[in-house]
Amino acid sequence: MALDPVAIFTAFGLIFLAELPDKTMFASLAMGTRMRPLYVWFGTSTAFIVHVAIAVGAGSLLSMLPNMAVKLTSAALFAFGAIVMMRSGGDDDEADSAAKAVTGFWPVFTTAFMAVFIGEWGDLTQITTANLAATNGWLPTAIGSAAALMSVSALALIVGRFIAKRVPLKTVQRFGALCMAALAVWTLIEAFTG
């Protein structure tokens, strides 16, 4: 199959713009303020690649997944993340030691992977990728979509790291917990209205 640059750029542009305001972008930003950004990026990127492969391979079957169950599970995981972040927001010494405890590659990778993997089921970007693959070919769509999703994640992590260096860790943790709680509410609203 020939690589059509127009199809790659079309997929990249559409998916990049659709993912910018998405909840998984905000989750990446929150994780990037608390965990090693490169490890988070590997986790989120792997989850995005898996979702692109599923979207390209399964196409229209994605609409048959039980949307309510996926949204409720995602909301529960965001709420759990909010509770964990809020509980670790004690005094600065405790917060620093808690942040250092979550630096291993596999724990950070797994956390980031699962947050994105569960949060992206039935998402607009996954459905758009499936639709583009049906009309523009699977390979250029996969390349453009994966590159867009990984770029948005990297952008969120860079912004998150910038914030973490300039704002006290306790404040970052409280804000991150509020973001995760808001994502849980947002996902619940999507589950019952979508």
C-alpha positions as CSV (number, residue, x, y, z in Angstrom):
1,M,0.0,0.0,0.0
2,A,1.4,3.4,-1.0
3,L,1.7,6.1,1.7
4,D,-0.5,9.0,0.7
5,P,0.9,12.1,2.4
6,V,-2.4,13.9,2.1
7,A,-4.1,11.1,4.0
8,I,-1.4,11.2,6.7
9,F,-1.7,14.9,7.2
10,T,-5.5,14.8,7.1
11,A,-5.5,12.2,9.8
12,F,-2.9,14.1,11.8
13,G,-4.8,17.4,11.6
14,L,-8.2,16.0,12.4
15,I,-7.1,13.8,15.3
16,F,-4.7,16.4,16.8
17,L,-7.6,19.0,16.9
18,A,-10.1,16.5,18.3
19,E,-7.7,15.3,21.0
20,L,-6.6,18.8,22.3
21,P,-9.7,19.4,24.4
22,D,-10.1,15.7,25.3
23,K,-10.1,14.4,28.9
24,T,-7.1,12.1,28.2
25,M,-5.0,15.2,27.3
26,F,-5.9,16.7,30.7
27,A,-5.1,13.4,32.4
28,S,-1.7,13.3,30.7
29,L,-1.1,16.9,31.9
30,A,-2.0,15.9,35.5
31,M,0.2,12.8,35.5
32,G,3.0,14.8,34.0
33,T,3.1,17.1,37.0
34,R,3.5,14.2,39.4
35,M,5.3,11.4,37.6
36,R,8.3,11.2,35.3
37,P,7.0,12.7,32.0
38,L,9.0,10.4,29.7
39,Y,7.6,7.3,31.4
40,V,4.1,8.8,31.3
41,W,4.6,9.5,27.6
42,F,5.7,5.9,26.9
43,G,2.6,4.7,28.7
44,T,0.1,7.0,27.0
45,S,1.8,6.5,23.6
46,T,1.5,2.8,23.9
47,A,-2.1,3.0,24.8
48,F,-2.8,5.4,21.9
49,I,-1.0,3.0,19.4
50,V,-3.1,0.1,20.7
51,H,-6.3,2.2,20.2
52,V,-5.3,3.2,16.7
53,A,-4.6,-0.4,15.8
54,I,-8.0,-1.4,17.2
55,A,-9.8,1.5,15.4
56,V,-8.1,0.8,12.1
57,G,-8.6,-3.0,12.4
58,A,-12.1,-3.1,13.8
59,G,-13.6,0.0,12.3
60,S,-17.3,-0.1,12.8
61,L,-17.3,-2.7,15.5
62,L,-16.3,-0.1,18.0
63,S,-19.8,1.3,18.1
64,M,-21.0,-2.1,19.4
65,L,-19.0,-1.8,22.7
66,P,-21.1,-1.2,25.8
67,N,-20.6,2.6,26.0
68,M,-22.2,3.0,29.5
69,A,-19.9,0.4,31.1
70,V,-16.8,1.9,29.5
71,K,-17.7,5.4,30.6
72,L,-18.6,4.3,34.2
73,T,-15.3,2.4,34.5
74,S,-13.4,5.4,33.2
75,A,-15.2,7.8,35.6
76,A,-14.4,5.5,38.5
77,L,-10.7,5.4,37.6
78,F,-10.6,9.2,37.3
79,A,-12.3,9.5,40.7
80,F,-9.8,7.0,42.2
81,G,-6.9,9.1,40.8
82,A,-8.4,12.2,42.4
83,I,-8.6,10.5,45.8
84,V,-5.0,9.3,45.5
85,M,-3.7,12.7,44.5
86,M,-5.6,14.5,47.3
87,R,-4.5,12.1,50.0
88,S,-0.9,12.5,49.0
89,G,-1.2,16.3,49.3
90,G,-0.1,16.5,52.9
91,D,2.8,18.8,54.0
92,D,5.6,19.4,51.4
93,D,8.0,16.8,52.9
94,E,5.4,14.1,52.7
95,A,4.4,15.2,49.2
96,D,8.0,15.1,48.1
97,S,8.5,11.6,49.4
98,A,5.2,10.5,47.9
99,A,6.2,11.9,44.5
100,K,9.6,10.2,44.7
101,A,7.9,6.8,45.5
102,V,6.1,6.8,42.0
103,T,9.2,7.1,39.8
104,G,9.8,3.5,38.7
105,F,9.3,2.9,35.0
106,W,6.7,0.1,35.2
107,P,4.4,1.7,37.8
108,V,4.3,5.0,35.9
109,F,4.0,3.3,32.5
110,T,1.2,1.0,33.7
111,T,-0.8,3.9,35.4
112,A,-0.5,6.1,32.3
113,F,-1.3,3.2,29.9
114,M,-4.4,2.2,31.8
115,A,-5.7,5.7,32.3
116,V,-5.6,6.3,28.5
117,F,-6.5,2.8,27.4
118,I,-9.7,2.8,29.4
119,G,-10.5,6.5,28.8
120,E,-10.2,6.3,25.0
121,W,-12.8,3.5,24.4
122,G,-15.4,4.9,22.0
123,D,-13.8,8.3,22.0
124,L,-14.3,10.7,19.2
125,T,-10.7,10.3,18.0
126,Q,-11.1,6.5,17.9
127,I,-14.3,6.7,15.9
128,T,-12.8,9.3,13.6
129,T,-9.7,7.1,13.1
130,A,-12.0,4.2,12.1
131,N,-13.9,6.3,9.7
132,L,-10.7,7.7,8.1
133,A,-9.3,4.2,7.7
134,A,-12.4,3.2,5.8
135,T,-12.0,6.0,3.3
136,N,-8.3,6.9,3.2
137,G,-6.6,3.6,3.8
138,W,-5.5,2.0,7.0
139,L,-1.7,2.7,6.9
140,P,-1.7,6.5,6.3
141,T,-4.6,6.8,8.8
142,A,-2.7,4.8,11.4
143,I,0.5,6.8,11.0
144,G,-1.3,10.2,11.1
145,S,-3.6,9.3,14.0
146,A,-0.8,7.8,16.1
147,A,1.5,10.7,15.5
148,A,-1.3,13.2,16.4
149,L,-2.2,11.4,19.6
150,M,1.4,11.1,20.7
151,S,2.1,14.7,19.9
152,V,-0.9,15.9,22.1
153,S,0.4,13.8,24.9
154,A,3.9,15.2,24.6
155,L,2.5,18.7,24.6
156,A,0.5,18.1,27.7
157,L,3.5,16.6,29.5
158,I,5.7,19.6,28.6
159,V,3.1,22.0,29.9
160,G,2.7,19.8,33.0
161,R,6.5,19.8,33.7
162,F,6.6,23.5,33.2
163,I,3.9,24.0,35.8
164,A,5.5,21.5,38.3
165,K,8.8,23.4,38.3
166,R,7.1,26.8,39.1
167,V,4.3,25.8,41.5
168,P,4.7,24.1,44.9
169,L,4.1,20.4,44.7
170,K,1.2,20.6,47.3
171,T,-0.6,23.1,45.0
172,V,0.0,20.9,41.9
173,Q,-1.3,17.9,43.7
174,R,-4.5,19.6,44.8
175,F,-5.0,21.1,41.3
176,G,-4.3,17.6,39.8
177,A,-6.9,16.1,42.2
178,L,-9.5,18.7,41.2
179,C,-8.7,18.0,37.5
180,M,-9.1,14.2,38.0
181,A,-12.4,14.8,39.9
182,A,-13.7,17.1,37.1
183,L,-12.8,14.4,34.6
184,A,-14.7,11.8,36.6
185,V,-17.8,14.1,36.6
186,W,-17.3,14.9,32.9
187,T,-17.2,11.2,32.1
188,L,-20.2,10.4,34.2
189,I,-22.2,13.2,32.4
190,E,-21.0,11.6,29.0
191,A,-22.2,8.2,30.2
192,F,-25.7,9.4,31.0
193,T,-26.2,11.9,28.2
194,G,-24.3,10.3,25.3
